[in-house]
Amino acid sequence: MATPHHPSTAVRHSLRKLGGDIKDARRRRGLPAEVVAERAFTSRSTLRRIEAGDNAVGIGIYAAVLQALGLLDRLGDVAAPGQDEVGLSMASQALPMRVRSKRVRAGD
């Protein structure tokens, strides 16, 4: 049995924003909830939960809904190395101050 997960306020806020953005994208496209749910192979009630930002819905279902809306490609870039400002900054700070060429020994 899975351990209950109690997401932080920041996580809940981000999921509510994502859900609202998904709902807005669906409405901008003029797609009824039934059509998007069918294209995502899920139910209308699950789509409603996604649009509300429910953290208990699996990321795979969120991805299926994004695909149904033509937005899936952007999901793959969320943690892309080029988008990771903190990681890039840390990598830059870890660079050596000096780089020296290796010495060749006389016997080699």
MARDONU-568235 format. One record per residue: x, y, z of N, C-alpha, C, CB in turn. Coordinates in steps of 0.1 Angstrom, whole numbers, plus 5000, padded with zeros to 4 digits. Each point is the difference from the previous one (the first is absolute). Glycine has a CB too. Layout:
residues N
@n.c1: X&n.c2: Y&n.c3: Z&ca.c1: X&ca.c2: Y&ca.c3: Z&c.c1: X&c.c2: Y&c.c3: Z&cb.c1: X&cb.c2: Y&cb.c3: Z
...
end
This chain:
residues 108
@n.c1: 5008&n.c2: 4988&n.c3: 5000&ca.c1: 4992&ca.c2: 5012&ca.c3: 5000&c.c1: 5009&c.c2: 5012&c.c3: 5000&cb.c1: 4981&cb.c2: 4988&cb.c3: 5012
@n.c1: 5015&n.c2: 5022&n.c3: 4980&ca.c1: 5008&ca.c2: 5013&ca.c3: 4999&c.c1: 4999&c.c2: 5008&c.c3: 5013&cb.c1: 4996&cb.c2: 5000&cb.c3: 4975
@n.c1: 5015&n.c2: 5007&n.c3: 5028&ca.c1: 5000&ca.c2: 5009&ca.c3: 5011&c.c1: 4993&c.c2: 5012&c.c3: 4997&cb.c1: 5022&cb.c2: 4991&cb.c3: 5007
@n.c1: 4969&n.c2: 5014&n.c3: 5002&ca.c1: 4993&ca.c2: 5013&ca.c3: 4997&c.c1: 5010&c.c2: 5011&c.c3: 4997&cb.c1: 4981&cb.c2: 4992&cb.c3: 5014
@n.c1: 5016&n.c2: 5016&n.c3: 4977&ca.c1: 5009&ca.c2: 5011&ca.c3: 4996&c.c1: 4993&c.c2: 5013&c.c3: 5003&cb.c1: 5011&cb.c2: 4987&cb.c3: 4982
@n.c1: 4995&n.c2: 5022&n.c3: 5026&ca.c1: 4995&ca.c2: 5013&ca.c3: 5003&c.c1: 5009&c.c2: 5011&c.c3: 4994&cb.c1: 4990&cb.c2: 4991&cb.c3: 5022
@n.c1: 5006&n.c2: 5013&n.c3: 4965&ca.c1: 5009&ca.c2: 5009&ca.c3: 4993&c.c1: 5000&c.c2: 5014&c.c3: 5007&cb.c1: 4995&cb.c2: 4988&cb.c3: 4979
@n.c1: 5016&n.c2: 5019&n.c3: 5019&ca.c1: 5002&ca.c2: 5013&ca.c3: 5005&c.c1: 4991&c.c2: 5010&c.c3: 4994&cb.c1: 5024&cb.c2: 4995&cb.c3: 5005
@n.c1: 4975&n.c2: 5017&n.c3: 5001&ca.c1: 4991&ca.c2: 5010&ca.c3: 4994&c.c1: 5005&c.c2: 5004&c.c3: 4987&cb.c1: 4995&cb.c2: 5009&cb.c3: 5023
@n.c1: 5018&n.c2: 4992&n.c3: 4974&ca.c1: 5005&ca.c2: 5003&ca.c3: 4987&c.c1: 4996&c.c2: 4990&c.c3: 4990&cb.c1: 5019&cb.c2: 5012&cb.c3: 5011
@n.c1: 4982&n.c2: 4975&n.c3: 4992&ca.c1: 4996&ca.c2: 4990&ca.c3: 4991&c.c1: 4985&c.c2: 5001&c.c3: 4997&cb.c1: 5018&cb.c2: 4985&cb.c3: 5009
@n.c1: 4974&n.c2: 5017&n.c3: 5001&ca.c1: 4985&ca.c2: 5001&ca.c3: 4998&c.c1: 4997&c.c2: 5012&c.c3: 4991&cb.c1: 4996&cb.c2: 4989&cb.c3: 5022
@n.c1: 5011&n.c2: 5022&n.c3: 4980&ca.c1: 4998&ca.c2: 5012&ca.c3: 4993&c.c1: 5004&c.c2: 4998&c.c3: 4985&cb.c1: 5004&cb.c2: 5014&cb.c3: 5021
@n.c1: 5007&n.c2: 4979&n.c3: 4977&ca.c1: 5004&ca.c2: 4998&ca.c3: 4986&c.c1: 4991&c.c2: 4991&c.c3: 4993&cb.c1: 5023&cb.c2: 5003&cb.c3: 5007
@n.c1: 4972&n.c2: 4986&n.c3: 4999&ca.c1: 4990&ca.c2: 4991&ca.c3: 4994&c.c1: 4987&c.c2: 5007&c.c3: 4997&cb.c1: 5011&cb.c2: 4981&cb.c3: 5012
@n.c1: 4985&n.c2: 5028&n.c3: 4997&ca.c1: 4987&ca.c2: 5008&ca.c3: 4997&c.c1: 5002&c.c2: 5009&c.c3: 4988&cb.c1: 4994&cb.c2: 4999&cb.c3: 5024
@n.c1: 5018&n.c2: 5007&n.c3: 4975&ca.c1: 5003&ca.c2: 5008&ca.c3: 4988&c.c1: 5000&c.c2: 4992&c.c3: 4988&cb.c1: 5013&cb.c2: 5016&cb.c3: 5014
@n.c1: 4994&n.c2: 4973&n.c3: 4986&ca.c1: 5001&ca.c2: 4991&ca.c3: 4989&c.c1: 4986&c.c2: 4995&c.c3: 4996&cb.c1: 5023&cb.c2: 4993&cb.c3: 5007
@n.c1: 4969&n.c2: 5003&n.c3: 5002&ca.c1: 4986&ca.c2: 4996&ca.c3: 4997&c.c1: 4992&c.c2: 5011&c.c3: 4994&cb.c1: 5001&cb.c2: 4984&cb.c3: 5019
@n.c1: 5000&n.c2: 5028&n.c3: 4986&ca.c1: 4993&ca.c2: 5012&ca.c3: 4995&c.c1: 5005&c.c2: 5003&c.c3: 4985&cb.c1: 4997&cb.c2: 5009&cb.c3: 5023
@n.c1: 5016&n.c2: 4990&n.c3: 4975&ca.c1: 5006&ca.c2: 5002&ca.c3: 4987&c.c1: 4995&c.c2: 4990&c.c3: 4990&cb.c1: 5020&cb.c2: 5010&cb.c3: 5010
@n.c1: 4979&n.c2: 4977&n.c3: 4994&ca.c1: 4994&ca.c2: 4990&ca.c3: 4992&c.c1: 4986&c.c2: 5003&c.c3: 4996&cb.c1: 5015&cb.c2: 4983&cb.c3: 5011
@n.c1: 4977&n.c2: 5021&n.c3: 4999&ca.c1: 4986&ca.c2: 5003&ca.c3: 4998&c.c1: 4999&c.c2: 5011&c.c3: 4990&cb.c1: 4994&cb.c2: 4992&cb.c3: 5023
@n.c1: 5014&n.c2: 5019&n.c3: 4979&ca.c1: 5000&ca.c2: 5011&ca.c3: 4991&c.c1: 5004&c.c2: 4996&c.c3: 4985&cb.c1: 5005&cb.c2: 5015&cb.c3: 5020
@n.c1: 5005&n.c2: 4976&n.c3: 4979&ca.c1: 5004&ca.c2: 4996&ca.c3: 4987&c.c1: 4989&c.c2: 4992&c.c3: 4993&cb.c1: 5024&cb.c2: 4999&cb.c3: 5008
@n.c1: 4969&n.c2: 4993&n.c3: 5000&ca.c1: 4989&ca.c2: 4992&ca.c3: 4994&c.c1: 4989&c.c2: 5009&c.c3: 4995&cb.c1: 5005&cb.c2: 4981&cb.c3: 5016
@n.c1: 4992&n.c2: 5029&n.c3: 4992&ca.c1: 4989&ca.c2: 5010&ca.c3: 4997&c.c1: 5004&c.c2: 5008&c.c3: 4988&cb.c1: 4993&cb.c2: 5000&cb.c3: 5024
@n.c1: 5020&n.c2: 5005&n.c3: 4975&ca.c1: 5005&ca.c2: 5008&ca.c3: 4989&c.c1: 4998&c.c2: 4992&c.c3: 4987&cb.c1: 5016&cb.c2: 5012&cb.c3: 5015
@n.c1: 4986&n.c2: 4975&n.c3: 4986&ca.c1: 4999&ca.c2: 4991&ca.c3: 4988&c.c1: 4986&c.c2: 4997&c.c3: 4997&cb.c1: 5022&cb.c2: 4990&cb.c3: 5005
@n.c1: 4969&n.c2: 5014&n.c3: 5003&ca.c1: 4986&ca.c2: 4997&ca.c3: 4998&c.c1: 4996&c.c2: 4985&c.c3: 5001&cb.c1: 5000&cb.c2: 5020&cb.c3: 4986
@n.c1: 5008&n.c2: 4973&n.c3: 5023&ca.c1: 4998&ca.c2: 4986&ca.c3: 5001&c.c1: 4992&c.c2: 4997&c.c3: 5013&cb.c1: 5021&cb.c2: 4995&cb.c3: 4988
@n.c1: 4968&n.c2: 4997&n.c3: 5010&ca.c1: 4992&ca.c2: 4996&ca.c3: 5012&c.c1: 5008&c.c2: 4990&c.c3: 5009&cb.c1: 4979&cb.c2: 5004&cb.c3: 4987
@n.c1: 5019&n.c2: 4996&n.c3: 5026&ca.c1: 5007&ca.c2: 4991&ca.c3: 5009&c.c1: 4998&c.c2: 4986&c.c3: 4995&cb.c1: 4996&cb.c2: 5016&cb.c3: 5019
@n.c1: 4993&n.c2: 4980&n.c3: 4976&ca.c1: 4998&ca.c2: 4986&ca.c3: 4996&c.c1: 5010&c.c2: 4996&c.c3: 4989&cb.c1: 4975&cb.c2: 5002&cb.c3: 5006
@n.c1: 5027&n.c2: 5007&n.c3: 4984&ca.c1: 5009&ca.c2: 4997&ca.c3: 4989&c.c1: 5014&c.c2: 4999&c.c3: 5005&cb.c1: 4985&cb.c2: 5012&cb.c3: 4985
@n.c1: 5020&n.c2: 4997&n.c3: 5024&ca.c1: 5014&ca.c2: 4999&ca.c3: 5005&c.c1: 5001&c.c2: 4988&c.c3: 5008&cb.c1: 5002&cb.c2: 5025&cb.c3: 5000
@n.c1: 4989&n.c2: 4972&n.c3: 5009&ca.c1: 5001&ca.c2: 4988&ca.c3: 5008&c.c1: 5001&c.c2: 4987&c.c3: 4991&cb.c1: 4986&cb.c2: 5012&cb.c3: 5018
@n.c1: 5006&n.c2: 4988&n.c3: 4972&ca.c1: 5000&ca.c2: 4988&ca.c3: 4991&c.c1: 5013&c.c2: 4999&c.c3: 4993&cb.c1: 4976&cb.c2: 5002&cb.c3: 4996
@n.c1: 5030&n.c2: 5009&n.c3: 4999&ca.c1: 5013&ca.c2: 5000&ca.c3: 4993&c.c1: 5011&c.c2: 4996&c.c3: 5010&cb.c1: 4992&cb.c2: 5018&cb.c3: 4984
@n.c1: 5006&n.c2: 4985&n.c3: 5029&ca.c1: 5011&ca.c2: 4997&ca.c3: 5010&c.c1: 4997&c.c2: 4986&c.c3: 5006&cb.c1: 5003&cb.c2: 5025&cb.c3: 5004
@n.c1: 4987&n.c2: 4968&n.c3: 4991&ca.c1: 4996&ca.c2: 4987&ca.c3: 5006&c.c1: 4998&c.c2: 5000&c.c3: 5015&cb.c1: 5013&cb.c2: 4990&cb.c3: 4981
@n.c1: 4979&n.c2: 5020&n.c3: 5023&ca.c1: 4997&ca.c2: 5002&ca.c3: 5014&c.c1: 4985&c.c2: 5004&c.c3: 5001&cb.c1: 5024&cb.c2: 5006&cb.c3: 5006
@n.c1: 4971&n.c2: 4996&n.c3: 5006&ca.c1: 4986&ca.c2: 5004&ca.c3: 5002&c.c1: 4999&c.c2: 5015&c.c3: 5002&cb.c1: 4995&cb.c2: 4977&cb.c3: 5010
@n.c1: 4993&n.c2: 5027&n.c3: 4988&ca.c1: 4998&ca.c2: 5015&ca.c3: 5002&c.c1: 5002&c.c2: 5004&c.c3: 5015&cb.c1: 4983&cb.c2: 4999&cb.c3: 4981
@n.c1: 5014&n.c2: 4992&n.c3: 5028&ca.c1: 5003&ca.c2: 5003&ca.c3: 5014&c.c1: 5015&c.c2: 5001&c.c3: 5003&cb.c1: 4978&cb.c2: 4988&cb.c3: 5006
@n.c1: 5030&n.c2: 5004&n.c3: 4987&ca.c1: 5014&ca.c2: 5001&ca.c3: 5002&c.c1: 5005&c.c2: 5013&c.c3: 4994&cb.c1: 5003&cb.c2: 4975&cb.c3: 5000
@n.c1: 4992&n.c2: 5028&n.c3: 4988&ca.c1: 5004&ca.c2: 5013&ca.c3: 4994&c.c1: 4996&c.c2: 5012&c.c3: 5009&cb.c1: 4997&cb.c2: 4989&cb.c3: 4977
@n.c1: 4991&n.c2: 5010&n.c3: 5029&ca.c1: 4996&ca.c2: 5011&ca.c3: 5009&c.c1: 5010&c.c2: 5001&c.c3: 5012&cb.c1: 4976&cb.c2: 4996&cb.c3: 4994
@n.c1: 5029&n.c2: 4992&n.c3: 5011&ca.c1: 5009&ca.c2: 5000&ca.c3: 5011&c.c1: 5014&c.c2: 5006&c.c3: 4995&cb.c1: 4989&cb.c2: 4980&cb.c3: 5010
@n.c1: 5015&n.c2: 5017&n.c3: 4978&ca.c1: 5012&ca.c2: 5006&ca.c3: 4995&c.c1: 4999&c.c2: 5015&c.c3: 4999&cb.c1: 5005&cb.c2: 4979&cb.c3: 4987
@n.c1: 4984&n.c2: 5026&n.c3: 5007&ca.c1: 4997&ca.c2: 5014&ca.c3: 4999&c.c1: 4999&c.c2: 5007&c.c3: 5013&cb.c1: 4989&cb.c2: 4996&cb.c3: 4979
@n.c1: 5009&n.c2: 4997&n.c3: 5032&ca.c1: 5000&ca.c2: 5006&ca.c3: 5013&c.c1: 5013&c.c2: 4999&c.c3: 5007&cb.c1: 4976&cb.c2: 4994&cb.c3: 5002
@n.c1: 5034&n.c2: 4999&n.c3: 4991&ca.c1: 5013&ca.c2: 4998&ca.c3: 5006&c.c1: 5002&c.c2: 4990&c.c3: 5010&cb.c1: 5003&cb.c2: 5023&cb.c3: 4995
@n.c1: 4989&n.c2: 4966&n.c3: 5004&ca.c1: 5000&ca.c2: 4989&ca.c3: 5010&c.c1: 5014&c.c2: 4993&c.c3: 5000&cb.c1: 4975&cb.c2: 4997&cb.c3: 4997
@n.c1: 5032&n.c2: 5003&n.c3: 5014&ca.c1: 5013&ca.c2: 4993&ca.c3: 5001&c.c1: 4999&c.c2: 4985&c.c3: 5000&cb.c1: 5008&cb.c2: 5020&cb.c3: 5012
@n.c1: 4980&n.c2: 4975&n.c3: 4990&ca.c1: 4999&ca.c2: 4985&ca.c3: 5001&c.c1: 4999&c.c2: 4994&c.c3: 4986&cb.c1: 4989&cb.c2: 5002&cb.c3: 5022
@n.c1: 5009&n.c2: 5006&n.c3: 4968&ca.c1: 5000&ca.c2: 4995&ca.c3: 4986&c.c1: 5014&c.c2: 4998&c.c3: 4995&cb.c1: 4978&cb.c2: 5012&cb.c3: 4995
@n.c1: 5025&n.c2: 4976&n.c3: 4999&ca.c1: 5013&ca.c2: 4997&ca.c3: 4996&c.c1: 5005&c.c2: 5009&c.c3: 4989&cb.c1: 4995&cb.c2: 4977&cb.c3: 5006
@n.c1: 5018&n.c2: 5025&n.c3: 4993&ca.c1: 5006&ca.c2: 5008&ca.c3: 4990&c.c1: 4998&c.c2: 4995&c.c3: 4986&cb.c1: 5017&cb.c2: 5007&cb.c3: 5017
@n.c1: 4981&n.c2: 4980&n.c3: 4982&ca.c1: 4998&ca.c2: 4994&ca.c3: 4987&c.c1: 4986&c.c2: 5005&c.c3: 4994&cb.c1: 5014&cb.c2: 4980&cb.c3: 5006
@n.c1: 4977&n.c2: 5022&n.c3: 5003&ca.c1: 4987&ca.c2: 5005&ca.c3: 4995&c.c1: 5001&c.c2: 5015&c.c3: 4996&cb.c1: 4988&cb.c2: 4983&cb.c3: 5015
@n.c1: 5019&n.c2: 5024&n.c3: 4993&ca.c1: 5003&ca.c2: 5014&ca.c3: 4997&c.c1: 5006&c.c2: 5001&c.c3: 4986&cb.c1: 5003&cb.c2: 5006&cb.c3: 5025
@n.c1: 5007&n.c2: 4985&n.c3: 4973&ca.c1: 5007&ca.c2: 5000&ca.c3: 4987&c.c1: 4991&c.c2: 4996&c.c3: 4988&cb.c1: 5021&cb.c2: 4994&cb.c3: 5012
@n.c1: 4970&n.c2: 4997&n.c3: 4991&ca.c1: 4990&ca.c2: 4996&ca.c3: 4989&c.c1: 4991&c.c2: 5011&c.c3: 4997&cb.c1: 5001&cb.c2: 4977&cb.c3: 5008
@n.c1: 4995&n.c2: 5031&n.c3: 5002&ca.c1: 4991&ca.c2: 5012&ca.c3: 4997&c.c1: 5008&c.c2: 5010&c.c3: 4992&cb.c1: 4987&cb.c2: 4996&cb.c3: 5021
@n.c1: 5026&n.c2: 5007&n.c3: 4983&ca.c1: 5008&ca.c2: 5009&ca.c3: 4993&c.c1: 5002&c.c2: 4996&c.c3: 4986&cb.c1: 5012&cb.c2: 5006&cb.c3: 5021
@n.c1: 4989&n.c2: 4981&n.c3: 4976&ca.c1: 5002&ca.c2: 4995&ca.c3: 4987&c.c1: 4987&c.c2: 5002&c.c3: 4992&cb.c1: 5016&cb.c2: 4983&cb.c3: 5008
@n.c1: 4973&n.c2: 5015&n.c3: 4998&ca.c1: 4987&ca.c2: 5002&ca.c3: 4994&c.c1: 4998&c.c2: 5015&c.c3: 4995&cb.c1: 4990&cb.c2: 4981&cb.c3: 5014
@n.c1: 5017&n.c2: 5028&n.c3: 4994&ca.c1: 4999&ca.c2: 5014&ca.c3: 4997&c.c1: 5011&c.c2: 5005&c.c3: 4991&cb.c1: 4989&cb.c2: 5003&cb.c3: 5021
@n.c1: 5020&n.c2: 4988&n.c3: 4975&ca.c1: 5012&ca.c2: 5004&ca.c3: 4992&c.c1: 5011&c.c2: 5007&c.c3: 5008&cb.c1: 4984&cb.c2: 5001&cb.c3: 4981
@n.c1: 5017&n.c2: 4997&n.c3: 5032&ca.c1: 5009&ca.c2: 5007&ca.c3: 5008&c.c1: 5010&c.c2: 4991&c.c3: 5007&cb.c1: 4983&cb.c2: 5017&cb.c3: 5004
@n.c1: 5018&n.c2: 4970&n.c3: 4992&ca.c1: 5009&ca.c2: 4991&ca.c3: 5006&c.c1: 5014&c.c2: 5003&c.c3: 4999&cb.c1: 4983&cb.c2: 4983&cb.c3: 4996
@n.c1: 5021&n.c2: 5022&n.c3: 4992&ca.c1: 5015&ca.c2: 5002&ca.c3: 4998&c.c1: 5006&c.c2: 5009&c.c3: 5010&cb.c1: 4996&cb.c2: 4997&cb.c3: 4976
@n.c1: 4996&n.c2: 5012&n.c3: 5029&ca.c1: 5006&ca.c2: 5010&ca.c3: 5010&c.c1: 5002&c.c2: 4993&c.c3: 5014&cb.c1: 4989&cb.c2: 5018&cb.c3: 4988
@n.c1: 5004&n.c2: 4971&n.c3: 5015&ca.c1: 5002&ca.c2: 4993&ca.c3: 5012&c.c1: 5014&c.c2: 4994&c.c3: 5001&cb.c1: 4975&cb.c2: 4995&cb.c3: 5001
@n.c1: 5030&n.c2: 5000&n.c3: 4988&ca.c1: 5013&ca.c2: 4994&ca.c3: 4999&c.c1: 5011&c.c2: 5010&c.c3: 5003&cb.c1: 4991&cb.c2: 4983&cb.c3: 4984
@n.c1: 5006&n.c2: 5030&n.c3: 5015&ca.c1: 5011&ca.c2: 5010&ca.c3: 5002&c.c1: 5000&c.c2: 5006&c.c3: 5014&cb.c1: 4998&cb.c2: 5005&cb.c3: 4976
@n.c1: 4993&n.c2: 4990&n.c3: 5033&ca.c1: 4999&ca.c2: 5006&ca.c3: 5013&c.c1: 5013&c.c2: 4999&c.c3: 5008&cb.c1: 4976&cb.c2: 4994&cb.c3: 5000
@n.c1: 5031&n.c2: 4995&n.c3: 4999&ca.c1: 5012&ca.c2: 4998&ca.c3: 5008&c.c1: 5012&c.c2: 4999&c.c3: 4990&cb.c1: 4987&cb.c2: 4989&cb.c3: 5019
@n.c1: 5012&n.c2: 5016&n.c3: 4969&ca.c1: 5011&ca.c2: 4999&ca.c3: 4991&c.c1: 5012&c.c2: 5007&c.c3: 5005&cb.c1: 4984&cb.c2: 4999&cb.c3: 4981
@n.c1: 5028&n.c2: 4996&n.c3: 5016&ca.c1: 5012&ca.c2: 5006&ca.c3: 5005&c.c1: 5002&c.c2: 5015&c.c3: 4997&cb.c1: 5010&cb.c2: 4978&cb.c3: 4998
@n.c1: 4986&n.c2: 5026&n.c3: 4990&ca.c1: 5001&ca.c2: 5014&ca.c3: 4996&c.c1: 4990&c.c2: 5009&c.c3: 5007&cb.c1: 5007&cb.c2: 4992&cb.c3: 4978
@n.c1: 4983&n.c2: 5002&n.c3: 5029&ca.c1: 4990&ca.c2: 5008&ca.c3: 5007&c.c1: 5003&c.c2: 5000&c.c3: 5015&cb.c1: 4983&cb.c2: 4994&cb.c3: 4983
@n.c1: 5027&n.c2: 4999&n.c3: 5021&ca.c1: 5003&ca.c2: 4998&ca.c3: 5014&c.c1: 5011&c.c2: 5011&c.c3: 5005&cb.c1: 4995&cb.c2: 4975&cb.c3: 4998
@n.c1: 5000&n.c2: 5037&n.c3: 5005&ca.c1: 5008&ca.c2: 5011&ca.c3: 5003&c.c1: 5009&c.c2: 4997&c.c3: 5012&cb.c1: 4983&cb.c2: 5016&cb.c3: 4990
@n.c1: 5011&n.c2: 4978&n.c3: 5021&ca.c1: 5008&ca.c2: 4997&ca.c3: 5012&c.c1: 5011&c.c2: 4990&c.c3: 4997&cb.c1: 4979&cb.c2: 5004&cb.c3: 5014
@n.c1: 5017&n.c2: 4985&n.c3: 4978&ca.c1: 5010&ca.c2: 4990&ca.c3: 4997&c.c1: 5012&c.c2: 5006&c.c3: 4991&cb.c1: 4982&cb.c2: 4983&cb.c3: 5002
@n.c1: 5014&n.c2: 5025&n.c3: 4989&ca.c1: 5010&ca.c2: 5007&ca.c3: 4991&c.c1: 5009&c.c2: 5009&c.c3: 5008&cb.c1: 4984&cb.c2: 4998&cb.c3: 4981
@n.c1: 5010&n.c2: 5009&n.c3: 5028&ca.c1: 5008&ca.c2: 5009&ca.c3: 5009&c.c1: 5010&c.c2: 4992&c.c3: 5009&cb.c1: 4981&cb.c2: 5016&cb.c3: 5000
@n.c1: 5014&n.c2: 4973&n.c3: 5005&ca.c1: 5009&ca.c2: 4991&ca.c3: 5009&c.c1: 5011&c.c2: 4994&c.c3: 4991&cb.c1: 4980&cb.c2: 4995&cb.c3: 5015
@n.c1: 5017&n.c2: 5001&n.c3: 4973&ca.c1: 5010&ca.c2: 4994&ca.c3: 4992&c.c1: 5011&c.c2: 5010&c.c3: 4996&cb.c1: 4983&cb.c2: 4984&cb.c3: 4991
@n.c1: 5012&n.c2: 5029&n.c3: 5007&ca.c1: 5010&ca.c2: 5010&ca.c3: 4997&c.c1: 5009&c.c2: 5003&c.c3: 5011&cb.c1: 4984&cb.c2: 5010&cb.c3: 4984
@n.c1: 5010&n.c2: 4990&n.c3: 5028&ca.c1: 5008&ca.c2: 5003&ca.c3: 5012&c.c1: 5010&c.c2: 4988&c.c3: 5003&cb.c1: 4981&cb.c2: 5014&cb.c3: 5009
@n.c1: 5016&n.c2: 4974&n.c3: 4987&ca.c1: 5009&ca.c2: 4989&ca.c3: 5002&c.c1: 5011&c.c2: 4999&c.c3: 4990&cb.c1: 4981&cb.c2: 4988&cb.c3: 5010
@n.c1: 5020&n.c2: 5020&n.c3: 4980&ca.c1: 5011&ca.c2: 5000&ca.c3: 4990&c.c1: 5013&c.c2: 5003&c.c3: 5007&cb.c1: 4984&cb.c2: 5007&cb.c3: 4982
@n.c1: 5027&n.c2: 4987&n.c3: 5014&ca.c1: 5013&ca.c2: 5003&ca.c3: 5006&c.c1: 5004&c.c2: 5014&c.c3: 4997&cb.c1: 5006&cb.c2: 4975&cb.c3: 4999
@n.c1: 5002&n.c2: 5031&n.c3: 5010&ca.c1: 5005&ca.c2: 5013&ca.c3: 4997&c.c1: 5010&c.c2: 5000&c.c3: 4989&cb.c1: 4996&cb.c2: 5006&cb.c3: 5024
@n.c1: 5012&n.c2: 4983&n.c3: 4976&ca.c1: 5011&ca.c2: 4999&ca.c3: 4990&c.c1: 5000&c.c2: 4986&c.c3: 4994&cb.c1: 5014&cb.c2: 5017&cb.c3: 5012
@n.c1: 4989&n.c2: 4982&n.c3: 4975&ca.c1: 5001&ca.c2: 4987&ca.c3: 4994&c.c1: 5015&c.c2: 4999&c.c3: 4995&cb.c1: 4975&cb.c2: 5000&cb.c3: 4993
@n.c1: 5031&n.c2: 4990&n.c3: 5011&ca.c1: 5015&ca.c2: 4997&ca.c3: 4996&c.c1: 5000&c.c2: 4988&c.c3: 4991&cb.c1: 5009&cb.c2: 5011&cb.c3: 5021
@n.c1: 5000&n.c2: 4989&n.c3: 4970&ca.c1: 5002&ca.c2: 4989&ca.c3: 4991&c.c1: 5008&c.c2: 4989&c.c3: 5008&cb.c1: 5000&cb.c2: 5014&cb.c3: 4979
@n.c1: 4998&n.c2: 4974&n.c3: 5018&ca.c1: 5006&ca.c2: 4989&ca.c3: 5007&c.c1: 5014&c.c2: 4999&c.c3: 4995&cb.c1: 4979&cb.c2: 4987&cb.c3: 5003
@n.c1: 5030&n.c2: 5010&n.c3: 5007&ca.c1: 5015&ca.c2: 4999&ca.c3: 4997&c.c1: 5002&c.c2: 4986&c.c3: 4995&cb.c1: 5006&cb.c2: 5017&cb.c3: 5017
@n.c1: 5002&n.c2: 4982&n.c3: 4973&ca.c1: 5005&ca.c2: 4987&ca.c3: 4995&c.c1: 5013&c.c2: 4996&c.c3: 5007&cb.c1: 4988&cb.c2: 5004&cb.c3: 4978
@n.c1: 5012&n.c2: 4984&n.c3: 5028&ca.c1: 5012&ca.c2: 4996&ca.c3: 5006&c.c1: 5011&c.c2: 4995&c.c3: 4990&cb.c1: 4987&cb.c2: 4993&cb.c3: 5020
@n.c1: 5025&n.c2: 5009&n.c3: 4983&ca.c1: 5011&ca.c2: 4996&ca.c3: 4991&c.c1: 5000&c.c2: 4986&c.c3: 4996&cb.c1: 5014&cb.c2: 5018&cb.c3: 5010
@n.c1: 4982&n.c2: 4973&n.c3: 4999&ca.c1: 5000&ca.c2: 4985&ca.c3: 4997&c.c1: 4988&c.c2: 4995&c.c3: 4992&cb.c1: 5013&cb.c2: 4998&cb.c3: 5021
@n.c1: 4977&n.c2: 5010&n.c3: 4977&ca.c1: 4988&ca.c2: 4996&ca.c3: 4993&c.c1: 5001&c.c2: 5001&c.c3: 4985&cb.c1: 4987&cb.c2: 5006&cb.c3: 5020
end
